[in-house]
Amino acid sequence: MRNHGGRDCTISGYAGVDLQHRKGSLSAKRSGEKATSAVLRNGQSIAFGIHYPSNDTGGCGVRVTGLLMTPPNETRTVTLKWPDAATLPVTDNTASQVTVGPVDSAGQGG
């Protein structure tokens, strides 16, 4: 996320994240990590981690096509391109296996 507000701001918490695919979307659950506060200067960027299982099932999986992201304490959602060509495994489990970390946390797929 990049601060384009024209002034410094304090940010903390979790972004809302939904991974889009051709049949809908999959909401990421919060990882449970402790959120800390950070001062985000005007023009500065900050990241958060998204963790998802790799598709090593041998099947084609679910292709993620985009990401819907709502910054912490905001109501406006931004649509982003998904930067990865990876697919998620298809499962009968109704619980999301995708988690999101608090802002200023690291993450990776797989």
N, C-alpha and C positions, 0 to 999 in steps of 0.2 A: 504494500500500500504506500502511496506517496501523498504527502501533505501538500495540497494545492490551495490551502485556505488563506494564504497571505500573512499568516502569523503562526507562531509556535503553538503547539497543543500538547496536552498530556493524554496518552492513550494507554489503556490496559483492558484486559479481558479477552474474550474470544470473538472471532468473526463468525458469522453465520455462513455455512458453506453447504451448497448442494452441488453434487456432480450430475451433469446432464448426460443423458444417453437417448437413443432414438425412441424409447418407449416411456420416457418421463425423466425423473430425477431421483437421486439417492442422497438423503440428508446425512451429513457427517455428524457424529456425536462428539461431544467435548471429551478430551483425553483425561481430564481430571488433574492435570498439572496445575500448580499454583501460578496464578497470573500476577505479574509484577507491572509496575507503572514505568513508562518511558516518556521522555520529552521528545516529541517529534518536531524538529525545526522545519520552518517553511521550506519546501522543496526536498526535504529528506524523505527517505523510504524506510519502511520497516516490514519484516516478513513474519510469517507464522507457518508452522508445520502442518502438512496434511499427510497422514499415514494411511496406506491402503495395502491390501494383500496383493501379492503378485499372482498372476494367473499361470500356474504351473500344472494345470489339470490336463493339458493336452487338447482341450477344447478351445473354441474360438473366443469364449468369454463375452463380456459386455464392454463394448467400446465407449469410452468416455469422450464426449464431443465438446463439452464446455463446462464452465464453472460459474455458478451464481454465488456472489460473495457480498455479504452485508457487514461493513465494519462495526466494531463494538460501539454500542450506544448510538447507533444510527438506524434509520429506517429505510434508506434508499439502497436498493440492491444494484450491483454492477455485474454485468455479464462479461466474462473473460474467456478467451480461447484456452483450451486445455493444452499445455505444452508437451505432453507425453503421448506416445503412441501405444502405451501399454493398455491392456484390457484387464478388467476385474473378473475373477472367477464367478461363475454362476453357482448359486447355492440355494438350498431349500430353506436356509435359516432366514427368518424375517428380520432379525436384528442387523443393523448396519455394521459392517466390518471396517468402515471408513471413519477415522477420527481426525479431529482438528486440535492443534495445540494452541495455547494462548499467543497473543502477538509477542514478537521477539523471541520465538522458540524455533528450533530447527526441526526439519522433517524431511522425509523422503518416502517414496513409494516402495513397496515390497517388504 
